[in-house]
Amino acid sequence: MDYKKIGLKSGVEIHQQLDTSKLFCGCPSILRVEEPDVIIKRKLHAVAGESGEIDIAAKFEHVKEREFKYEAYSDSTCLVELDEEPPHLINKEALKIALQISLLLNTKPLEITQVMRKTVVDGSNTSGFQRTLLVARDGWLEIEGKKIGISSIGLEEDAARIIEQNEKEVIYRLDRLGIPLVEIATSPDISTPDEAKKVALLIGEILRACKVKRGIGTIRQDVNMSIKNGSRVEIKGVQEPALIAKVIETETERQSKLLKEDKKMQAEVRRANPDGSTTYMRPLPGAARMYPETDLPLIKINRELVNEVKSSLPKLKSEIKKELGEKGIHDEMINLVLQEDKLEEFRELSSIGVEPNLVIKALVLYPKEIASHEKIGLEKVYSKLTIDIIETLLVRIKEKKLSESHLKHVMTEIVKGKTIEEALEIKTIDHSELEHYIQKLIKEKPGLNINAYMGLVMQTHKGVHGKDVIEILKKYVEK
């Protein structure tokens, strides 16, 4: 399809949870599976926004007359989530993380901003609105030499999560309500489906450089798009970057078909399906859904705060890979330390002065191999091999009191329950004694291949360097 000819204009919106306590209270941002302590029931009603009009999307939800049940916990939710207490002052840590993301996306933070109420009548917020504020605007990122505008970056509270629903009733859980959510909206500068995917991936890399939550459900992606002579459509819930391109392709085909059939199109919100198709949800909301939050003061983002955030901007994954590669660290080792999120620990242990690749082996590779061999969870391995213990072992290597070839064996013994000192008592064997043992073994068990002999030697000589064993075996097995 010739996307330039059909006039495709697209932008993406990415919503990412931040890894802090909630935005307008001190409750923890954790999801619960236990039975709730409190259940309340409510019905919500559409109200006019600051323009004096009731939003079209709010009207649409209001006529359904659904009843909403809210599940809460006495120890991790409070009266703010139940809309029985005014919101507390904004979470400063969440605001700083949002500013970090803003600066990494080359946007301009607002000097003064105001928390707004966005009308929500689907029951996902007990108050009937979502609190949101604009943090920065007018930024950009670059994809293959092309600049894509970042129109705005907002900070808002996440919605309650649906547990169960039918036509007349929805059950929500309030554990997710209030978790800080940064919202990044690009300008409609994206002109092909593949470009949209690349933009989403780059924004994802920037987000992961900051203190954000990881895992399923912590990031949500929406697509805004239109074609020439069509209407703007917002597509919700595009879960994977790979699906973004497919959704734009199928939605372009749908709209093109409607135009050919001379059918009327309207601005609307649609839901993304797993196969890339979309389903109608509701009319597209407008500005009538927004009005100021009267329970909170204006928020000042002064130069001092911006400079503080600038001084501690995190590096992107691509920058870190380049930096580590210049230190002579192998690509697979770099990927290991980044995948397991052990960069800070790696930097701490690197100060010991041993070879960087060995640090990563001790910190990530060997624990993973031990967990697999011993058939135990990686968390249990790390409960035994704390950062202090790994540091002690690397210091012993630096002081030449422990051989690199014995490190994994010593770590395995510690995981099995030995103390450091007990594990370090490796029975050393000189080269001639090892050679004598191998000669005797070959006489007693003739005809085996090198690998079989290797296994037998390593079983009886824990900690012996495998390279030494192979060299001796080659001499006698080949004869």
Secondary structure as UniProt FT lines:
FT   TURN            3..7
FT   STRAND          9..18
FT   STRAND          38..42
FT   TURN            50..51
FT   HELIX           56..62
FT   TURN            63..64
FT   STRAND          67..72
FT   TURN            74..76
FT   TURN            79..83
FT   HELIX           92..104
FT   TURN            105..106
FT   STRAND          108..109
FT   STRAND          112..113
FT   STRAND          116..119
FT   TURN            126..127
FT   STRAND          129..143
FT   TURN            144..145
FT   STRAND          146..157
FT   STRAND          161..165
FT   STRAND          169..173
FT   TURN            174..175
FT   TURN            177..178
FT   STRAND          180..186
FT   HELIX           193..208
FT   TURN            216..217
FT   STRAND          219..226
FT   TURN            228..229
FT   STRAND          233..236
FT   HELIX           241..260
FT   TURN            261..262
FT   STRAND          268..272
FT   TURN            274..275
FT   STRAND          278..283
FT   HELIX           287..289
FT   STRAND          290..292
FT   TURN            294..295
FT   STRAND          299..300
FT   HELIX           303..310
FT   TURN            311..312
FT   HELIX           317..325
FT   TURN            326..328
FT   HELIX           331..339
FT   TURN            340..341
FT   HELIX           343..350
FT   TURN            351..352
FT   HELIX           356..360
FT   HELIX           361..365
FT   HELIX           366..374
FT   HELIX           378..384
FT   HELIX           387..398
FT   TURN            399..400
FT   HELIX           404..406
FT   HELIX           407..415
FT   TURN            416..417
FT   HELIX           420..424
FT   HELIX           431..444
FT   TURN            446..447
FT   HELIX           450..460
FT   TURN            462..463
FT   HELIX           466..478
//
